[in-house]
Amino acid sequence: MPDLVVSVFKIENEKGLLVPAIAMKYIEESTNIEWTINCGGTRAYFIRFGPDLIRDINDQAADSHFMANRVVTALLLSGCGLFRMNSTGRIFLENIPLSSVNVATHLDLWKQPKEHRKEERIIKDFKDWYNFICQNLLFRRAAEDAYYALLNPVEIDFFLYRGMEWLLKAANIGWEELAKDIGV
């Protein structure tokens, strides 16, 4: 029987911005393990469902942090804002009968005056960026380095350089070719 792991994260933004309500599914291509991603306000829940998840608790921690990185990167790319996620807890349930799994989360969304259309666009852009970075490893690494550059201004040169290296590798070009393309 499959296991269920729920990872809970607190989402923080220095400007006091809140994450719009985002609910989506993600299936790991290589394992068919199902993720339910539910974010909003100042909370994110990553619910993972599949066989043998409890076997290595450290793997679960790493996987949830990798998924959290994808979410904050997609939030940044979609124009929602620069957020940080901090793990606040994890729940492990073993041997769940398939017929009884029905998970719901309660988000701590606060009323905030916003344009409804803008929020719809941000959610659509978020989902588009999230799917794109999940399918494009080198671009995801470059985008994550841009995210870390914004969070760590002292180390910005390192993250920008490494991000450019990922993009060059993705485009299969060198520094000289890039300089020629942009006229430098």
C-alpha angles and dihedrals in degrees: 000000000000128000131228126217123186118193117193122203133184112225117213133188124182092220093054093249119157128219113245117241106281123179122173145143127234126189118204104235097214099043106022088230109156124228125194110198115197119175135164142136105354100333138080126189121196110192116190122191126185147089124312097000095141094057094092116022092188090059089054091053092049094046093050091050091049089052091047089053090054091050096050090045092052090047089054094046092048092055095248094123146265109297136174125211122210122188113241102172151333133219122204121198119180131206099008114186109240094229096056103051111116114145126186128173131202113225121206096229112166123205108260125170104252138148107259093215092052091053091049090051092048092051091048091047090046092053092046092050092043092054091045096051091045089057098040112058098182094047090046090055091048092048092048089052089052088051092050091046089059092048094046110041092171090061097037095119092057095048094044092048093048091046090053089050089056091050092048090050091048091051091041092231135121133235093262092052090049091050090051092048093053095038100248 
